[in-house]
């Protein structure tokens, strides 16, 4: 049976992941809508506020806590040598990299310098979903 501290860390890790993924799924959708409005219009100004607040107050803290709780679990659970964990870690690094792209694109919108189309952001909206599915399957099934 897992220790109580491990179970608490696991619970907070799951909560952090849910918050992170909620933001990672919503922010690209905001970009879809933002890319479809005039840069100097009132809608664009509203999107800029929504995007900045979502990234700063939800997505960034959730990513940091996901990493902190996840690394703690890996240490306490002795997962470092498990092949499935290596694959999961690689996918979480990819998700974190995508997070960085979302932050870069937000700054471009902030400067009215977006160069991507609505179609581009629609495609990018699928990236966190696919990574999340793969990560969850690895964690639950531990296939290797």
N, C-alpha and C positions, 0 to 999 in steps of 0.2 A: 504494500500500500504506500502511496506517495505521502510525503511529509506534509503537514499543514501549510508550511511556508511555500512549498512547491505548488500546492493547489491554489493558494492566494495569488502567487505570481502568474499562474496559468490563467486564472480568472481575469486579472488585470491585463494580461497580454491579449486575451480574446476581446475584451472591451476596447482596448487600444486599436486592435486590428479593425474592428467594426467601425470605429470612428474614422480611422484613416481611409478605409475603403469607401465609406459613404462620401467623403470629400473627393477621393480620387475618381469616383464614378460621376459625381455631380459637376466638378470643375470643367472637365472637357465639354460637358453638355452646355454649360454657360458660355464656353468659347464658341460653340456652334451658333448660339443665338447672337452673341456679341459680334461675331464676324459678319452677320447678316444685317447689321444696322449701320447707319452713317456714323463715322467716327466723331463728328461734332454734335451729335444729337443728344437729347436728354436720356435716351435709353442707354447709350454708350456710357454716359457718366454713371448711371445706376449700376450697370454691369461691372464697371471698374471698382466700385465700392464693394459690391457683393464678392467679386473675385478676390480682392485683397483681403477682406475679412475672413473669407472661407479658408484661404491659404494660411494666413497669419495666425488665426485663433483656433482653427480646428485641424487642418491637415498637417501643418508643421509639428505642433505638439503631439499629435497622435502618432506620427511617424517616429518621433524621438522616443516616446514611451513604448511603442511597439518594439523598437530595437532594444531598448534597455531591458524590458521584461523578457523578450525573446532570448537575448544573450544570457540572461540569468538562468532561464529555464534550460538552455543548452548546457550550461556549466553544471547546474545541479543534477540534470538528467543524464549527464555523460553522453551527449549526443554527438560530440565533435567528430567521432570516427565513423559514424553511420553514413553509408553512401546516400541514403534518401535525404539526410540532413544537408549534405553537400549540395545536392540538387536544389533543395528548398532554399538554401542560403544564396545560391546563384540567382534564383528567381526573385528573391526579396531584394537583392542588389539591383536586378533589372527594374523592379518596381520603384525602388528608390531613385534610380537614374531617370525613370519616367517622371517621377515627382519633380526632379530638377528641371526637366523640359517644361513641365507645367508652370513652374515658377518663372522660367525664362520667357515663355509665351505671355504670361500675365504682365510682365514688365514691358513687353512689346506693345501690348494693348494699352497699357498705362501711358506710353509715349505716343500713342496713335501711330504705331509703326508695325502693326500686324501685317505679315506678308502671306499668311496662309488662308486658304479658302474654307468655306463652310464644309465642303466635302472632306477636306483634310481633317478637320476637327471631328467630323462624324466617324471617320476611320480611327482616329486616335482615341475616341471614346470607348472603343472595344478593347484596347490594350490592357487596361487594368482588370477588366473582366476575365480575359483569357489567362492573365498571370495569376489572378486570385483562384480560379478553378484549378489550375495546375498545382499551386501551393497547397490548397486544401486537400487535393487528392494525395499528394505526397505525404502530408502529415497524417492523414487518417489511414491510408492503406499501407504506408511504409513498404513500397513494392520491392525495394532492394536495400 
